[in-house]
């Protein structure tokens, strides 16, 4: 499912124009990205949590050149689904 599919689905279910729905969805995504960039987690009850995870510095190898490189510590975004969300997906696959 793409963002356009989500916009169409929300527009169809709510009766709101697609342009308005698209702007709302894009604004929501920008707000989530901004919060994560600032180091804040985003919690959507019943859906899940967008969190920032810290990755420690580590040593890696470039096998092709037979060299060792250091990957510096960095942050990565992660999503943890809510238990209710997980149960809906699990029960749908049966």
Biopython code that builds the backbone (N, CA, C, O; Angstrom):
import numpy as np
from Bio.PDB.StructureBuilder import StructureBuilder

atoms = [
    (1, "UNK", "N", (0.854, -1.172, 0.000)),
    (1, "UNK", "CA", (0.000, 0.000, 0.000)),
    (1, "UNK", "C", (0.899, 1.235, 0.000)),
    (1, "UNK", "O", (1.854, 1.316, 0.773)),
    (2, "UNK", "N", (0.592, 2.178, -0.858)),
    (2, "UNK", "CA", (1.381, 3.402, -0.956)),
    (2, "UNK", "C", (0.678, 4.546, -0.227)),
    (2, "UNK", "O", (-0.452, 4.405, 0.240)),
    (3, "UNK", "N", (1.371, 5.675, -0.143)),
    (3, "UNK", "CA", (0.764, 6.847, 0.487)),
    (3, "UNK", "C", (-0.487, 7.268, -0.291)),
    (3, "UNK", "O", (-1.486, 7.668, 0.307)),
    (4, "UNK", "N", (-0.433, 7.178, -1.615)),
    (4, "UNK", "CA", (-1.595, 7.530, -2.437)),
    (4, "UNK", "C", (-2.777, 6.610, -2.122)),
    (4, "UNK", "O", (-3.920, 7.063, -2.083)),
    (5, "UNK", "N", (-2.509, 5.329, -1.897)),
    (5, "UNK", "CA", (-3.573, 4.386, -1.536)),
    (5, "UNK", "C", (-4.195, 4.756, -0.192)),
    (5, "UNK", "O", (-5.412, 4.679, -0.022)),
    (6, "UNK", "N", (-3.362, 5.153, 0.748)),
    (6, "UNK", "CA", (-3.860, 5.568, 2.066)),
    (6, "UNK", "C", (-4.724, 6.809, 1.924)),
    (6, "UNK", "O", (-5.798, 6.893, 2.520)),
    (7, "UNK", "N", (-4.256, 7.778, 1.133)),
    (7, "UNK", "CA", (-5.025, 9.004, 0.906)),
    (7, "UNK", "C", (-6.386, 8.657, 0.307)),
    (7, "UNK", "O", (-7.408, 9.180, 0.751)),
    (8, "UNK", "N", (-6.409, 7.778, -0.698)),
    (8, "UNK", "CA", (-7.673, 7.381, -1.328)),
    (8, "UNK", "C", (-8.605, 6.714, -0.331)),
    (8, "UNK", "O", (-9.800, 7.005, -0.308)),
    (9, "UNK", "N", (-8.067, 5.820, 0.492)),
    (9, "UNK", "CA", (-8.872, 5.087, 1.475)),
    (9, "UNK", "C", (-9.474, 6.038, 2.517)),
    (9, "UNK", "O", (-10.665, 5.958, 2.820)),
    (10, "UNK", "N", (-8.658, 6.924, 3.053)),
    (10, "UNK", "CA", (-9.146, 7.870, 4.069)),
    (10, "UNK", "C", (-10.173, 8.813, 3.453)),
    (10, "UNK", "O", (-11.194, 9.113, 4.073)),
    (11, "UNK", "N", (-9.909, 9.278, 2.247)),
    (11, "UNK", "CA", (-10.836, 10.178, 1.564)),
    (11, "UNK", "C", (-12.179, 9.502, 1.329)),
    (11, "UNK", "O", (-13.234, 10.108, 1.515)),
    (12, "UNK", "N", (-12.127, 8.245, 0.919)),
    (12, "UNK", "CA", (-13.351, 7.486, 0.646)),
    (12, "UNK", "C", (-14.161, 7.270, 1.927)),
    (12, "UNK", "O", (-15.384, 7.406, 1.924)),
    (13, "UNK", "N", (-13.465, 6.931, 3.028)),
    (13, "UNK", "CA", (-14.169, 6.620, 4.282)),
    (13, "UNK", "C", (-14.692, 7.859, 4.996)),
    (13, "UNK", "O", (-15.710, 7.790, 5.685)),
    (14, "UNK", "N", (-14.004, 9.002, 4.841)),
    (14, "UNK", "CA", (-14.398, 10.200, 5.576)),
    (14, "UNK", "C", (-15.176, 11.202, 4.736)),
    (14, "UNK", "O", (-15.879, 12.052, 5.283)),
    (15, "UNK", "N", (-15.060, 11.113, 3.412)),
    (15, "UNK", "CA", (-15.733, 12.077, 2.549)),
    (15, "UNK", "C", (-14.966, 13.388, 2.418)),
    (15, "UNK", "O", (-15.470, 14.349, 1.838)),
    (16, "UNK", "N", (-13.758, 13.428, 2.952)),
    (16, "UNK", "CA", (-12.917, 14.631, 2.859)),
    (16, "UNK", "C", (-12.156, 14.576, 1.537)),
    (16, "UNK", "O", (-11.773, 13.502, 1.073)),
    (17, "UNK", "N", (-11.942, 15.750, 0.936)),
    (17, "UNK", "CA", (-11.247, 15.812, -0.349)),
    (17, "UNK", "C", (-9.845, 15.225, -0.236)),
    (17, "UNK", "O", (-9.188, 15.343, 0.798)),
    (18, "UNK", "N", (-9.399, 14.588, -1.324)),
    (18, "UNK", "CA", (-8.090, 13.935, -1.333)),
    (18, "UNK", "C", (-6.959, 14.917, -1.053)),
    (18, "UNK", "O", (-5.994, 14.567, -0.373)),
    (19, "UNK", "N", (-7.063, 16.130, -1.564)),
    (19, "UNK", "CA", (-6.006, 17.132, -1.368)),
    (19, "UNK", "C", (-5.847, 17.452, 0.121)),
    (19, "UNK", "O", (-4.728, 17.587, 0.618)),
    (20, "UNK", "N", (-6.960, 17.570, 0.818)),
    (20, "UNK", "CA", (-6.932, 17.872, 2.252)),
    (20, "UNK", "C", (-6.361, 16.688, 3.033)),
    (20, "UNK", "O", (-5.549, 16.865, 3.941)),
    (21, "UNK", "N", (-6.788, 15.491, 2.672)),
    (21, "UNK", "CA", (-6.300, 14.283, 3.341)),
    (21, "UNK", "C", (-4.800, 14.135, 3.118)),
    (21, "UNK", "O", (-4.059, 13.832, 4.053)),
    (22, "UNK", "N", (-4.349, 14.349, 1.879)),
    (22, "UNK", "CA", (-2.925, 14.226, 1.569)),
    (22, "UNK", "C", (-2.112, 15.217, 2.389)),
    (22, "UNK", "O", (-1.056, 14.867, 2.916)),
    (23, "UNK", "N", (-2.596, 16.455, 2.501)),
    (23, "UNK", "CA", (-1.882, 17.466, 3.281)),
    (23, "UNK", "C", (-1.825, 17.060, 4.758)),
    (23, "UNK", "O", (-0.802, 17.259, 5.414)),
    (24, "UNK", "N", (-2.909, 16.496, 5.279)),
    (24, "UNK", "CA", (-2.944, 16.062, 6.681)),
    (24, "UNK", "C", (-1.972, 14.913, 6.925)),
    (24, "UNK", "O", (-1.256, 14.902, 7.926)),
    (25, "UNK", "N", (-1.949, 13.950, 6.012)),
    (25, "UNK", "CA", (-1.054, 12.804, 6.176)),
    (25, "UNK", "C", (0.403, 13.247, 6.079)),
    (25, "UNK", "O", (1.236, 12.832, 6.885)),
    (26, "UNK", "N", (0.710, 14.089, 5.093)),
    (26, "UNK", "CA", (2.084, 14.572, 4.951)),
    (26, "UNK", "C", (2.510, 15.421, 6.148)),
    (26, "UNK", "O", (3.662, 15.356, 6.576)),
    (27, "UNK", "N", (1.586, 16.215, 6.688)),
    (27, "UNK", "CA", (1.894, 17.009, 7.886)),
    (27, "UNK", "C", (2.157, 16.105, 9.082)),
    (27, "UNK", "O", (3.046, 16.381, 9.888)),
    (28, "UNK", "N", (1.389, 15.028, 9.201)),
    (28, "UNK", "CA", (1.599, 14.068, 10.292)),
    (28, "UNK", "C", (2.975, 13.426, 10.184)),
    (28, "UNK", "O", (3.691, 13.293, 11.177)),
    (29, "UNK", "N", (3.337, 13.031, 8.969)),
    (29, "UNK", "CA", (4.643, 12.393, 8.768)),
    (29, "UNK", "C", (5.775, 13.378, 9.060)),
    (29, "UNK", "O", (6.788, 12.996, 9.646)),
    (30, "UNK", "N", (5.617, 14.617, 8.666)),
    (30, "UNK", "CA", (6.638, 15.629, 8.951)),
    (30, "UNK", "C", (6.766, 15.864, 10.456)),
    (30, "UNK", "O", (7.874, 16.027, 10.966)),
    (31, "UNK", "N", (5.640, 15.883, 11.165)),
    (31, "UNK", "CA", (5.674, 16.074, 12.619)),
    (31, "UNK", "C", (6.400, 14.920, 13.299)),
    (31, "UNK", "O", (7.160, 15.133, 14.244)),
    (32, "UNK", "N", (6.169, 13.700, 12.822)),
    (32, "UNK", "CA", (6.846, 12.524, 13.390)),
    (32, "UNK", "C", (8.342, 12.614, 13.116)),
    (32, "UNK", "O", (9.150, 12.372, 14.013)),
    (33, "UNK", "N", (8.720, 12.961, 11.878)),
    (33, "UNK", "CA", (10.145, 13.084, 11.536)),
    (33, "UNK", "C", (10.822, 14.170, 12.374)),
    (33, "UNK", "O", (11.947, 13.987, 12.841)),
    (34, "UNK", "N", (10.139, 15.294, 12.561)),
    (34, "UNK", "CA", (10.719, 16.398, 13.339)),
    (34, "UNK", "C", (10.928, 15.971, 14.789)),
    (34, "UNK", "O", (11.969, 16.251, 15.383)),
    (35, "UNK", "N", (9.930, 15.291, 15.353)),
    (35, "UNK", "CA", (10.041, 14.833, 16.741)),
    (35, "UNK", "C", (11.210, 13.870, 16.896)),
    (35, "UNK", "O", (11.980, 13.984, 17.850)),
    (36, "UNK", "N", (11.353, 12.925, 15.975)),
    (36, "UNK", "CA", (12.450, 11.964, 16.058)),
    (36, "UNK", "C", (13.796, 12.653, 15.865)),
    (36, "UNK", "O", (14.773, 12.308, 16.530)),
    (37, "UNK", "N", (13.850, 13.614, 14.968)),
    (37, "UNK", "CA", (15.092, 14.359, 14.738)),
    (37, "UNK", "C", (15.539, 15.084, 16.003)),
    (37, "UNK", "O", (16.734, 15.198, 16.278)),
    (38, "UNK", "N", (14.562, 15.573, 16.768)),
    (38, "UNK", "CA", (14.858, 16.279, 18.017)),
    (38, "UNK", "C", (15.101, 15.322, 19.182)),
    (38, "UNK", "O", (15.366, 15.760, 20.302)),
    (39, "UNK", "N", (15.010, 14.016, 18.920)),
    (39, "UNK", "CA", (15.280, 13.028, 19.960)),
    (39, "UNK", "C", (14.067, 12.635, 20.773)),
    (39, "UNK", "O", (14.202, 11.948, 21.786)),
    (40, "UNK", "N", (12.880, 13.054, 20.353)),
    (40, "UNK", "CA", (11.650, 12.717, 21.068)),
    (40, "UNK", "C", (10.990, 11.505, 20.432)),
    (40, "UNK", "O", (11.021, 11.345, 19.212)),
    (41, "UNK", "N", (10.396, 10.658, 21.249)),
    (41, "UNK", "CA", (9.654, 9.508, 20.753)),
    (41, "UNK", "C", (8.213, 9.914, 20.484)),
    (41, "UNK", "O", (7.711, 10.858, 21.094)),
    (42, "UNK", "N", (7.540, 9.208, 19.574)),
    (42, "UNK", "CA", (6.151, 9.485, 19.237)),
    (42, "UNK", "C", (5.341, 8.236, 19.568)),
    (42, "UNK", "O", (5.638, 7.146, 19.079)),
    (43, "UNK", "N", (4.315, 8.401, 20.402)),
    (43, "UNK", "CA", (3.491, 7.277, 20.833)),
    (43, "UNK", "C", (2.080, 7.442, 20.284)),
    (43, "UNK", "O", (1.408, 8.427, 20.591)),
    (44, "UNK", "N", (1.626, 6.493, 19.480)),
    (44, "UNK", "CA", (0.272, 6.495, 18.943)),
    (44, "UNK", "C", (-0.462, 5.310, 19.557)),
    (44, "UNK", "O", (-0.285, 4.166, 19.137)),
    (45, "UNK", "N", (-1.284, 5.599, 20.552)),
    (45, "UNK", "CA", (-1.971, 4.554, 21.317)),
    (45, "UNK", "C", (-2.785, 3.648, 20.385)),
    (45, "UNK", "O", (-3.557, 4.128, 19.556)),
    (46, "UNK", "N", (-2.604, 2.357, 20.531)),
    (46, "UNK", "CA", (-3.314, 1.384, 19.724)),
    (46, "UNK", "C", (-2.653, 1.105, 18.381)),
    (46, "UNK", "O", (-3.061, 0.185, 17.672)),
    (47, "UNK", "N", (-1.632, 1.892, 18.019)),
    (47, "UNK", "CA", (-0.942, 1.685, 16.748)),
    (47, "UNK", "C", (0.495, 1.276, 16.981)),
    (47, "UNK", "O", (0.928, 0.214, 16.532)),
    (48, "UNK", "N", (1.245, 2.130, 17.692)),
    (48, "UNK", "CA", (2.634, 1.801, 17.973)),
    (48, "UNK", "C", (3.438, 3.025, 18.344)),
    (48, "UNK", "O", (2.891, 4.114, 18.518)),
    (49, "UNK", "N", (4.747, 2.837, 18.465)),
    (49, "UNK", "CA", (5.648, 3.900, 18.877)),
    (49, "UNK", "C", (6.774, 4.062, 17.865)),
    (49, "UNK", "O", (7.381, 3.087, 17.422)),
    (50, "UNK", "N", (7.035, 5.310, 17.513)),
    (50, "UNK", "CA", (8.206, 5.631, 16.714)),
    (50, "UNK", "C", (9.256, 6.091, 17.701)),
    (50, "UNK", "O", (9.042, 7.067, 18.420)),
    (51, "UNK", "N", (10.392, 5.404, 17.751)),
    (51, "UNK", "CA", (11.426, 5.711, 18.736)),
    (51, "UNK", "C", (12.774, 5.888, 18.045)),
    (51, "UNK", "O", (12.991, 5.431, 16.923)),
    (52, "UNK", "N", (13.662, 6.560, 18.749)),
    (52, "UNK", "CA", (15.028, 6.730, 18.265)),
    (52, "UNK", "C", (15.899, 5.751, 19.028)),
    (52, "UNK", "O", (15.937, 5.770, 20.258)),
    (53, "UNK", "N", (16.596, 4.898, 18.300)),
    (53, "UNK", "CA", (17.503, 3.940, 18.929)),
    (53, "UNK", "C", (18.938, 4.376, 18.674)),
    (53, "UNK", "O", (19.286, 4.826, 17.582)),
    (54, "UNK", "N", (19.760, 4.232, 19.703)),
    (54, "UNK", "CA", (21.172, 4.589, 19.584)),
    (54, "UNK", "C", (21.982, 3.359, 19.222)),
    (54, "UNK", "O", (21.886, 2.322, 19.878)),
    (55, "UNK", "N", (22.770, 3.480, 18.187)),
    (55, "UNK", "CA", (23.674, 2.407, 17.784)),
    (55, "UNK", "C", (25.076, 2.782, 18.242)),
    (55, "UNK", "O", (25.542, 3.891, 17.984)),
    (56, "UNK", "N", (25.737, 1.869, 18.911)),
    (56, "UNK", "CA", (27.083, 2.116, 19.422)),
    (56, "UNK", "C", (28.104, 2.069, 18.283)),
    (56, "UNK", "O", (27.846, 1.510, 17.216)),
    (57, "UNK", "N", (29.251, 2.660, 18.535)),
    (57, "UNK", "CA", (30.346, 2.589, 17.564)),
    (57, "UNK", "C", (30.769, 1.131, 17.416)),
    (57, "UNK", "O", (30.810, 0.380, 18.391)),
    (58, "UNK", "N", (31.085, 0.743, 16.173)),
    (58, "UNK", "CA", (31.515, -0.634, 15.973)),
    (58, "UNK", "C", (32.552, -0.712, 14.860)),
    (58, "UNK", "O", (32.682, 0.188, 14.031)),
    (59, "UNK", "N", (33.279, -1.815, 14.875)),
    (59, "UNK", "CA", (34.295, -2.071, 13.860)),
    (59, "UNK", "C", (33.704, -3.001, 12.813)),
    (59, "UNK", "O", (33.070, -4.004, 13.140)),
    (60, "UNK", "N", (33.922, -2.653, 11.548)),
    (60, "UNK", "CA", (33.423, -3.485, 10.449)),
    (60, "UNK", "C", (34.567, -3.758, 9.487)),
    (60, "UNK", "O", (35.611, -3.109, 9.537)),
    (61, "UNK", "N", (34.352, -4.721, 8.619)),
    (61, "UNK", "CA", (35.396, -5.071, 7.654)),
    (61, "UNK", "C", (34.879, -4.904, 6.240)),
    (61, "UNK", "O", (33.748, -5.273, 5.926)),
    (62, "UNK", "N", (35.735, -4.337, 5.386)),
    (62, "UNK", "CA", (35.473, -4.282, 3.960)),
    (62, "UNK", "C", (36.199, -5.480, 3.359)),
    (62, "UNK", "O", (37.416, -5.448, 3.176)),
    (63, "UNK", "N", (35.461, -6.519, 3.059)),
    (63, "UNK", "CA", (36.060, -7.768, 2.602)),
    (63, "UNK", "C", (36.758, -7.597, 1.253)),
    (63, "UNK", "O", (37.802, -8.204, 1.013)),
    (64, "UNK", "N", (36.190, -6.781, 0.381)),
    (64, "UNK", "CA", (36.759, -6.592, -0.954)),
    (64, "UNK", "C", (38.159, -5.980, -0.884)),
    (64, "UNK", "O", (39.052, -6.386, -1.627)),
    (65, "UNK", "N", (38.351, -5.004, 0.007)),
    (65, "UNK", "CA", (39.656, -4.334, 0.118)),
    (65, "UNK", "C", (40.490, -4.876, 1.269)),
    (65, "UNK", "O", (41.642, -4.481, 1.448)),
    (66, "UNK", "N", (39.905, -5.786, 2.053)),
    (66, "UNK", "CA", (40.570, -6.362, 3.214)),
    (66, "UNK", "C", (41.040, -5.288, 4.188)),
    (66, "UNK", "O", (42.182, -5.293, 4.646)),
    (67, "UNK", "N", (40.118, -4.357, 4.495)),
    (67, "UNK", "CA", (40.430, -3.287, 5.430)),
    (67, "UNK", "C", (39.395, -3.270, 6.551)),
    (67, "UNK", "O", (38.299, -3.818, 6.427)),
    (68, "UNK", "N", (39.779, -2.630, 7.638)),
    (68, "UNK", "CA", (38.885, -2.459, 8.767)),
    (68, "UNK", "C", (38.446, -1.000, 8.815)),
    (68, "UNK", "O", (39.254, -0.089, 8.633)),
    (69, "UNK", "N", (37.152, -0.792, 9.064)),
    (69, "UNK", "CA", (36.651, 0.573, 9.187)),
    (69, "UNK", "C", (35.883, 0.698, 10.497)),
    (69, "UNK", "O", (35.367, -0.283, 11.032)),
    (70, "UNK", "N", (35.822, 1.901, 10.990)),
    (70, "UNK", "CA", (35.078, 2.189, 12.213)),
    (70, "UNK", "C", (33.769, 2.864, 11.806)),
    (70, "UNK", "O", (33.772, 3.891, 11.127)),
    (71, "UNK", "N", (32.665, 2.281, 12.225)),
    (71, "UNK", "CA", (31.359, 2.898, 12.009)),
    (71, "UNK", "C", (31.039, 3.669, 13.287)),
    (71, "UNK", "O", (30.903, 3.064, 14.351)),
    (72, "UNK", "N", (30.915, 5.003, 13.200)),
    (72, "UNK", "CA", (30.690, 5.796, 14.408)),
    (72, "UNK", "C", (29.304, 5.541, 15.019)),
    (72, "UNK", "O", (28.403, 5.019, 14.363)),
    (73, "UNK", "N", (29.166, 5.919, 16.275)),
    (73, "UNK", "CA", (27.876, 5.805, 16.950)),
    (73, "UNK", "C", (26.878, 6.701, 16.219)),
    (73, "UNK", "O", (27.224, 7.793, 15.768)),
    (74, "UNK", "N", (25.639, 6.228, 16.107)),
    (74, "UNK", "CA", (24.627, 7.006, 15.411)),
    (74, "UNK", "C", (23.236, 6.602, 15.891)),
    (74, "UNK", "O", (23.062, 5.573, 16.543)),
    (75, "UNK", "N", (22.261, 7.426, 15.557)),
    (75, "UNK", "CA", (20.871, 7.158, 15.914)),
    (75, "UNK", "C", (20.117, 6.668, 14.687)),
    (75, "UNK", "O", (20.379, 7.110, 13.568)),
    (76, "UNK", "N", (19.175, 5.747, 14.904)),
    (76, "UNK", "CA", (18.333, 5.259, 13.823)),
    (76, "UNK", "C", (16.872, 5.271, 14.282)),
    (76, "UNK", "O", (16.583, 4.996, 15.447)),
    (77, "UNK", "N", (15.956, 5.589, 13.368)),
    (77, "UNK", "CA", (14.540, 5.528, 13.734)),
    (77, "UNK", "C", (14.065, 4.078, 13.756)),
    (77, "UNK", "O", (14.548, 3.243, 12.992)),
    (78, "UNK", "N", (13.121, 3.794, 14.631)),
    (78, "UNK", "CA", (12.564, 2.443, 14.723)),
    (78, "UNK", "C", (11.077, 2.541, 15.036)),
    (78, "UNK", "O", (10.611, 3.538, 15.589)),
    (79, "UNK", "N", (10.348, 1.506, 14.679)),
    (79, "UNK", "CA", (8.918, 1.450, 14.967)),
    (79, "UNK", "C", (8.635, 0.195, 15.775)),
    (79, "UNK", "O", (9.070, -0.901, 15.422)),
    (80, "UNK", "N", (7.899, 0.373, 16.863)),
    (80, "UNK", "CA", (7.493, -0.774, 17.682)),
    (80, "UNK", "C", (5.965, -0.801, 17.690)),
    (80, "UNK", "O", (5.337, 0.091, 18.262)),
    (81, "UNK", "N", (5.363, -1.808, 17.066)),
    (81, "UNK", "CA", (3.898, -1.860, 17.013)),
    (81, "UNK", "C", (3.298, -2.141, 18.388)),
    (81, "UNK", "O", (3.902, -2.808, 19.227)),
    (82, "UNK", "N", (2.087, -1.610, 18.593)),
    (82, "UNK", "CA", (1.358, -1.842, 19.839)),
    (82, "UNK", "C", (0.852, -3.282, 19.878)),
    (82, "UNK", "O", (0.683, -3.916, 18.836)),
    (83, "UNK", "N", (0.614, -3.790, 21.078)),
    (83, "UNK", "CA", (0.150, -5.168, 21.227)),
    (83, "UNK", "C", (-1.174, -5.398, 20.500)),
    (83, "UNK", "O", (-1.381, -6.452, 19.900)),
    (84, "UNK", "N", (-2.069, -4.407, 20.554)),
    (84, "UNK", "CA", (-3.354, -4.563, 19.861)),
    (84, "UNK", "C", (-3.152, -4.624, 18.349)),
    (84, "UNK", "O", (-3.846, -5.369, 17.657)),
    (85, "UNK", "N", (-2.209, -3.847, 17.840)),
    (85, "UNK", "CA", (-1.890, -3.844, 16.411)),
    (85, "UNK", "C", (-1.320, -5.204, 16.001)),
    (85, "UNK", "O", (-1.693, -5.753, 14.964)),
    (86, "UNK", "N", (-0.422, -5.736, 16.814)),
    (86, "UNK", "CA", (0.177, -7.040, 16.533)),
    (86, "UNK", "C", (-0.895, -8.129, 16.517)),
    (86, "UNK", "O", (-0.893, -8.991, 15.639)),
    (87, "UNK", "N", (-1.810, -8.092, 17.487)),
    (87, "UNK", "CA", (-2.845, -9.130, 17.557)),
    (87, "UNK", "C", (-3.790, -9.055, 16.359)),
    (87, "UNK", "O", (-4.252, -10.091, 15.879)),
    (88, "UNK", "N", (-4.084, -7.860, 15.870)),
    (88, "UNK", "CA", (-4.946, -7.720, 14.685)),
    (88, "UNK", "C", (-4.268, -8.354, 13.471)),
    (88, "UNK", "O", (-4.910, -9.070, 12.702)),
    (89, "UNK", "N", (-2.984, -8.094, 13.301)),
    (89, "UNK", "CA", (-2.256, -8.643, 12.153)),
    (89, "UNK", "C", (-2.132, -10.159, 12.274)),
    (89, "UNK", "O", (-2.314, -10.876, 11.290)),
    (90, "UNK", "N", (-1.824, -10.652, 13.472)),
    (90, "UNK", "CA", (-1.683, -12.096, 13.667)),
    (90, "UNK", "C", (-2.987, -12.819, 13.420)),
    (90, "UNK", "O", (-2.998, -13.861, 12.764)),
    (91, "UNK", "N", (-4.092, -12.292, 13.931)),
    (91, "UNK", "CA", (-5.391, -12.954, 13.781)),
    (91, "UNK", "C", (-5.893, -12.899, 12.343)),
    (91, "UNK", "O", (-6.691, -13.746, 11.942)),
    (92, "UNK", "N", (-5.457, -11.948, 11.584)),
    (92, "UNK", "CA", (-5.902, -11.827, 10.194)),
    (92, "UNK", "C", (-5.241, -12.871, 9.305)),
    (92, "UNK", "O", (-5.790, -13.222, 8.261)),
    (93, "UNK", "N", (-4.078, -13.373, 9.694)),
    (93, "UNK", "CA", (-3.346, -14.338, 8.880)),
    (93, "UNK", "C", (-3.837, -15.768, 9.077)),
    (93, "UNK", "O", (-3.378, -16.665, 8.370)),
    (94, "UNK", "N", (-4.739, -16.009, 9.996)),
    (94, "UNK", "CA", (-5.206, -17.378, 10.258)),
    (94, "UNK", "C", (-6.248, -17.794, 9.252)),
    (94, "UNK", "O", (-6.755, -18.914, 9.316)),
]
sb = StructureBuilder()
sb.init_structure("model")
sb.init_model(0)
sb.init_chain("A")
sb.init_seg("    ")
for serial, (resi, resn, name, xyz) in enumerate(atoms, 1):
    if name == "N":
        sb.init_residue(resn, " ", resi, " ")
    sb.init_atom(name, np.array(xyz, "f"), 0.0, 1.0, " ", f" {name:<3s}", serial, name[0])
structure = sb.get_structure()
